[in-house]
Amino acid sequence: MAIRQKCDKKRMDLLKATLHLINNNGFHDAPMSKIAKTAEMSPATIYIYFENKQDLINQLYLEMKAAFSTHAFENYSEELCVKESFKKIWFNIANFKLNQVEESNFLSQCDNTPIIDDEIKREGLKHLQPLLDLWERGKQEGTLKPISPYLMYAFTIYPLNFLTNNQHKNNYELTDENINTAFNAAWDSIKL
């Protein structure tokens, strides 16, 4: 058992080092040697856990997507009406973006670069399935506009990146009032 925990810890240390370096230096300025040095282990150790740098980044992406979805769907219930269900998810996502800054920044970078393999991105999308199902239910019930989930995401979730990034840069303060206003604008953009 102790050996397994040690192995899991090394793998997690490598993922954390990669996350830190990519967020601070970018994808291309995070070579395996820097990752190993940051994780305080030899470069050869990386290859025990990951095939190559691409595999390491892909696995980090999937780990971050899993953490994101766990947070996004915490205390979510399909029993609530579409608006209340969406509100729960939206506020959970806002909370994640405000409080899990490194993870959120990494995921935002991944959304805007081809560095993650397409197959891995498709696998990562599976983590959003409850939200996609909710939107589909809303369209079927006539609560939501009959538009693409991509448009719904663009108008409701993606603006959170802009707002939270500006909060972190001290350009804008997401007070309770501002975050409620942002939610209402998001909801108004997709409700029928």
C-alpha positions as a LaTeX table, in Angstrom:
\begin{tabular}{lrrr}
\hline
Residue & $x$ (\AA) & $y$ (\AA) & $z$ (\AA) \\
\hline
Met1 & 0.00 & 0.00 & 0.00 \\
Ala2 & 2.80 & 2.47 & 0.89 \\
Ile3 & 4.52 & 1.86 & $-2.46$ \\
Arg4 & 1.29 & 2.58 & $-4.35$ \\
Gln5 & 0.77 & 5.84 & $-2.42$ \\
Lys6 & 4.34 & 6.87 & $-3.15$ \\
Cys7 & 3.79 & 6.20 & $-6.86$ \\
Asp8 & 0.54 & 8.16 & $-6.88$ \\
Lys9 & 2.28 & 11.03 & $-5.09$ \\
Lys10 & 5.07 & 11.13 & $-7.69$ \\
Arg11 & 2.53 & 11.14 & $-10.51$ \\
Met12 & 0.59 & 13.96 & $-8.82$ \\
Asp13 & 3.83 & 15.90 & $-8.22$ \\
Leu14 & 4.62 & 15.64 & $-11.93$ \\
Leu15 & 1.12 & 16.83 & $-12.86$ \\
Lys16 & 1.35 & 19.76 & $-10.42$ \\
Ala17 & 4.78 & 20.75 & $-11.74$ \\
Thr18 & 3.48 & 20.63 & $-15.31$ \\
Leu19 & 0.44 & 22.71 & $-14.39$ \\
His20 & 2.62 & 25.33 & $-12.72$ \\
Leu21 & 5.14 & 25.54 & $-15.56$ \\
Ile22 & 2.55 & 25.69 & $-18.33$ \\
Asn23 & 0.59 & 28.41 & $-16.55$ \\
Asn24 & 3.73 & 30.48 & $-15.94$ \\
Asn25 & 5.82 & 29.71 & $-19.03$ \\
Gly26 & 3.43 & 28.36 & $-21.67$ \\
Phe27 & 3.25 & 24.91 & $-23.24$ \\
His28 & 6.41 & 25.20 & $-25.29$ \\
Asp29 & 8.60 & 26.55 & $-22.50$ \\
Ala30 & 7.85 & 23.65 & $-20.17$ \\
Pro31 & 10.33 & 20.96 & $-21.26$ \\
Met32 & 10.50 & 17.62 & $-19.52$ \\
Ser33 & 13.76 & 18.62 & $-17.82$ \\
Lys34 & 12.09 & 21.65 & $-16.18$ \\
Ile35 & 9.08 & 19.57 & $-15.20$ \\
Ala36 & 11.34 & 17.00 & $-13.53$ \\
Lys37 & 13.37 & 19.69 & $-11.78$ \\
Thr38 & 10.22 & 21.45 & $-10.51$ \\
Ala39 & 8.83 & 18.11 & $-9.28$ \\
Glu40 & 12.22 & 17.38 & $-7.67$ \\
Met41 & 12.85 & 14.09 & $-9.45$ \\
Ser42 & 14.94 & 12.80 & $-12.30$ \\
Pro43 & 13.72 & 13.27 & $-15.88$ \\
Ala44 & 13.72 & 9.48 & $-16.34$ \\
Thr45 & 11.05 & 9.19 & $-13.62$ \\
Ile46 & 8.56 & 11.02 & $-15.82$ \\
Tyr47 & 8.66 & 8.16 & $-18.33$ \\
Ile48 & 7.58 & 5.68 & $-15.67$ \\
Tyr49 & 4.23 & 7.50 & $-15.50$ \\
Phe50 & 3.83 & 9.07 & $-18.94$ \\
Glu51 & 4.83 & 7.99 & $-22.45$ \\
Asn52 & 6.01 & 11.47 & $-23.46$ \\
Lys53 & 5.26 & 15.15 & $-22.94$ \\
Gln54 & 2.08 & 14.96 & $-25.01$ \\
Asp55 & 0.78 & 12.11 & $-22.86$ \\
Leu56 & 1.66 & 14.07 & $-19.71$ \\
Ile57 & $-0.22$ & 17.16 & $-20.93$ \\
Asn58 & $-3.19$ & 15.10 & $-22.12$ \\
Gln59 & $-3.42$ & 13.34 & $-18.75$ \\
Leu60 & $-3.15$ & 16.67 & $-16.93$ \\
Tyr61 & $-6.00$ & 18.00 & $-19.07$ \\
Leu62 & $-8.20$ & 15.01 & $-18.23$ \\
Glu63 & $-7.38$ & 15.36 & $-14.52$ \\
Met64 & $-8.31$ & 19.05 & $-14.61$ \\
Lys65 & $-11.52$ & 18.35 & $-16.56$ \\
Ala66 & $-12.49$ & 15.73 & $-13.96$ \\
Ala67 & $-11.81$ & 18.17 & $-11.11$ \\
Phe68 & $-13.76$ & 20.86 & $-12.95$ \\
Ser69 & $-16.78$ & 18.62 & $-13.51$ \\
Thr70 & $-16.74$ & 17.33 & $-9.92$ \\
His71 & $-16.90$ & 20.94 & $-8.77$ \\
Ala72 & $-19.41$ & 22.02 & $-11.44$ \\
Phe73 & $-21.93$ & 19.31 & $-10.61$ \\
Glu74 & $-21.52$ & 19.30 & $-6.84$ \\
Asn75 & $-24.98$ & 19.12 & $-5.20$ \\
Tyr76 & $-26.60$ & 19.22 & $-8.65$ \\
Ser77 & $-29.99$ & 17.58 & $-8.90$ \\
Glu78 & $-31.98$ & 16.79 & $-12.02$ \\
Glu79 & $-35.10$ & 17.13 & $-9.88$ \\
Leu80 & $-34.95$ & 20.94 & $-9.95$ \\
Cys81 & $-36.43$ & 23.02 & $-12.74$ \\
Val82 & $-34.12$ & 23.86 & $-15.63$ \\
Lys83 & $-33.37$ & 27.39 & $-14.40$ \\
Glu84 & $-32.52$ & 26.31 & $-10.83$ \\
Ser85 & $-30.43$ & 23.38 & $-12.11$ \\
Phe86 & $-28.54$ & 25.66 & $-14.46$ \\
Lys87 & $-28.10$ & 28.25 & $-11.72$ \\
Lys88 & $-26.52$ & 25.63 & $-9.43$ \\
Ile89 & $-24.10$ & 24.51 & $-12.14$ \\
Trp90 & $-23.29$ & 28.08 & $-13.23$ \\
Phe91 & $-22.47$ & 29.24 & $-9.69$ \\
Asn92 & $-20.38$ & 26.10 & $-9.09$ \\
Ile93 & $-18.41$ & 26.85 & $-12.25$ \\
Ala94 & $-17.98$ & 30.49 & $-11.19$ \\
Asn95 & $-16.72$ & 29.30 & $-7.81$ \\
Phe96 & $-14.24$ & 26.93 & $-9.48$ \\
Lys97 & $-12.92$ & 29.67 & $-11.76$ \\
Leu98 & $-12.54$ & 32.08 & $-8.86$ \\
Asn99 & $-10.93$ & 29.65 & $-6.43$ \\
Gln100 & $-9.09$ & 27.04 & $-8.53$ \\
Val101 & $-7.10$ & 29.63 & $-10.45$ \\
Glu102 & $-4.23$ & 27.47 & $-11.74$ \\
Glu103 & $-6.59$ & 24.71 & $-12.88$ \\
Ser104 & $-8.96$ & 27.20 & $-14.49$ \\
Asn105 & $-6.13$ & 29.02 & $-16.31$ \\
Phe106 & $-4.80$ & 25.74 & $-17.65$ \\
Leu107 & $-8.21$ & 24.68 & $-18.96$ \\
Ser108 & $-8.68$ & 28.09 & $-20.60$ \\
Gln109 & $-5.32$ & 27.73 & $-22.34$ \\
Cys110 & $-6.33$ & 24.29 & $-23.55$ \\
Asp111 & $-9.56$ & 25.67 & $-24.99$ \\
Asn112 & $-7.55$ & 28.15 & $-27.06$ \\
Thr113 & $-4.71$ & 26.01 & $-28.38$ \\
Pro114 & $-4.34$ & 22.81 & $-30.41$ \\
Ile115 & $-1.88$ & 21.34 & $-27.88$ \\
Ile116 & $-4.42$ & 18.81 & $-26.53$ \\
Asp117 & $-5.15$ & 15.88 & $-28.84$ \\
Asp118 & $-8.64$ & 15.96 & $-30.40$ \\
Glu119 & $-9.48$ & 12.52 & $-29.00$ \\
Ile120 & $-8.57$ & 13.72 & $-25.50$ \\
Lys121 & $-10.67$ & 16.89 & $-25.94$ \\
Arg122 & $-13.65$ & 14.72 & $-26.94$ \\
Glu123 & $-13.07$ & 12.59 & $-23.85$ \\
Gly124 & $-12.89$ & 15.76 & $-21.75$ \\
Leu125 & $-16.23$ & 16.93 & $-23.16$ \\
Lys126 & $-17.89$ & 13.88 & $-21.62$ \\
His127 & $-17.38$ & 15.56 & $-18.25$ \\
Leu128 & $-19.89$ & 18.23 & $-19.31$ \\
Gln129 & $-22.60$ & 15.72 & $-20.22$ \\
Pro130 & $-24.95$ & 16.61 & $-17.33$ \\
Leu131 & $-24.95$ & 20.25 & $-18.49$ \\
Leu132 & $-25.55$ & 19.23 & $-22.10$ \\
Asp133 & $-28.38$ & 16.95 & $-20.96$ \\
Leu134 & $-29.90$ & 19.79 & $-18.94$ \\
Trp135 & $-29.81$ & 22.11 & $-21.93$ \\
Glu136 & $-31.42$ & 19.42 & $-24.08$ \\
Arg137 & $-34.17$ & 18.95 & $-21.47$ \\
Gly138 & $-34.69$ & 22.72 & $-21.41$ \\
Lys139 & $-35.08$ & 22.82 & $-25.19$ \\
Gln140 & $-37.54$ & 19.91 & $-25.13$ \\
Glu141 & $-39.59$ & 21.57 & $-22.37$ \\
Gly142 & $-39.60$ & 24.87 & $-24.25$ \\
Thr143 & $-37.67$ & 26.66 & $-21.50$ \\
Leu144 & $-34.52$ & 27.25 & $-23.54$ \\
Lys145 & $-33.90$ & 28.54 & $-27.06$ \\
Pro146 & $-33.44$ & 25.81 & $-29.67$ \\
Ile147 & $-29.79$ & 26.70 & $-30.30$ \\
Ser148 & $-26.56$ & 24.75 & $-30.39$ \\
Pro149 & $-24.91$ & 23.79 & $-27.08$ \\
Tyr150 & $-21.80$ & 25.57 & $-28.42$ \\
Leu151 & $-23.76$ & 28.82 & $-28.57$ \\
Met152 & $-25.20$ & 28.20 & $-25.13$ \\
Tyr153 & $-21.71$ & 27.62 & $-23.73$ \\
Ala154 & $-20.38$ & 30.70 & $-25.52$ \\
Phe155 & $-23.07$ & 32.94 & $-24.05$ \\
Thr156 & $-23.27$ & 31.49 & $-20.56$ \\
Ile157 & $-20.05$ & 29.80 & $-19.41$ \\
Tyr158 & $-17.32$ & 31.34 & $-21.53$ \\
Pro159 & $-17.95$ & 34.89 & $-20.22$ \\
Leu160 & $-16.99$ & 33.60 & $-16.77$ \\
Asn161 & $-13.41$ & 33.25 & $-18.05$ \\
Phe162 & $-13.36$ & 36.92 & $-18.98$ \\
Leu163 & $-14.85$ & 38.04 & $-15.68$ \\
Thr164 & $-12.75$ & 35.86 & $-13.43$ \\
Asn165 & $-9.54$ & 36.66 & $-15.33$ \\
Asn166 & $-10.24$ & 40.36 & $-14.82$ \\
Gln167 & $-10.99$ & 39.74 & $-11.14$ \\
His168 & $-7.62$ & 37.99 & $-10.75$ \\
Lys169 & $-5.87$ & 40.91 & $-12.48$ \\
Asn170 & $-7.66$ & 43.35 & $-10.13$ \\
Asn171 & $-9.37$ & 45.03 & $-13.09$ \\
Tyr172 & $-12.89$ & 44.15 & $-11.98$ \\
Glu173 & $-14.47$ & 43.02 & $-8.74$ \\
Leu174 & $-16.93$ & 40.18 & $-8.87$ \\
Thr175 & $-19.07$ & 41.24 & $-5.93$ \\
Asp176 & $-22.16$ & 39.19 & $-5.07$ \\
Glu177 & $-24.24$ & 41.76 & $-6.95$ \\
Asn178 & $-22.00$ & 41.57 & $-10.04$ \\
Ile179 & $-21.97$ & 37.80 & $-10.07$ \\
Asn180 & $-25.77$ & 37.68 & $-9.75$ \\
Thr181 & $-26.05$ & 40.18 & $-12.61$ \\
Ala182 & $-23.70$ & 38.01 & $-14.69$ \\
Phe183 & $-25.82$ & 34.93 & $-14.00$ \\
Asn184 & $-29.03$ & 36.74 & $-14.96$ \\
Ala185 & $-27.42$ & 37.93 & $-18.21$ \\
Ala186 & $-26.27$ & 34.37 & $-18.92$ \\
Trp187 & $-29.73$ & 32.97 & $-18.23$ \\
Asp188 & $-31.44$ & 35.68 & $-20.30$ \\
Ser189 & $-29.21$ & 34.81 & $-23.25$ \\
Ile190 & $-30.52$ & 31.23 & $-23.50$ \\
Lys191 & $-34.03$ & 31.28 & $-22.04$ \\
Leu192 & $-36.92$ & 31.18 & $-24.46$ \\
\hline
\end{tabular}
